[in-house]
Amino acid sequence: AFSAEGTPDGWDKVERLRFSVWSSAPGKATFRLPRLRVVAADPGENFLPNGSFEISGAGMPYAWGSGHWGVGELPWFADMDLWRRHWRLDDAAARHGTASLRIDNAPGQPLLQLTSAGFTPPPSAPRSVLSAWVRADRDGLPVTLRCGQHRAAVEAGTAWRQVALTGIVRAEHLRATIAPGAAGTLWIDAVQVQA
């Protein structure tokens, strides 16, 4: 567990740390604190886990969803194999790392999107930027970036393009969403929310 004592002035003003160790049972306990050191804040820290989709669970990216579970939207809810064919990792097309996320939105079916797990930027980041690399099977595929109360309309084309949504105000439990606005194939990679 972690807690602050008193009213500290901020992480950049820390003068002293105290580590208190308790054992969960009687007897000898060993506690190690290796490589304790001070490092500068990372100005490029990504607040989203698995933004390049390198962590996979059964072909699905850890910490990301397609945005349809809450409403049980058909046909995806009734046919998981159909959903897996239209929303999956693609190791043949990556802008960063070894995989991207591929969304195949077919005409006449509800549109799938990419939605992050909830996250809260640190207090040191009162405003953030959502960025991602996108590519489509055709030029002019409309895409909406959303985070908190902010949104931006962009277009994806046949070449990888970095798109961004700026001015995101810090709030608790934000979600980043990248939503195609029409049928077509969209690849997404290197998604980041940074100060």
Secondary structure, 3 states (H helix, E strand, C coil): CCCCCCCCCCHHHCCCCCCCCCCCCCCCCCCCCCCCCCCCCCCCCCCCCCCCCCCEECCEECCEECCCHHHCCCCCCCCHHHHHHHEEEECCCCCCCCCEEEEEECCCCCCCCEEECCECCCCCCCEEEEEEEEEECCCCEEEEEEECCEEEEEEECCCCEEEEEEEEECCCCECEEEEECCCEEEEEEEEEEEC
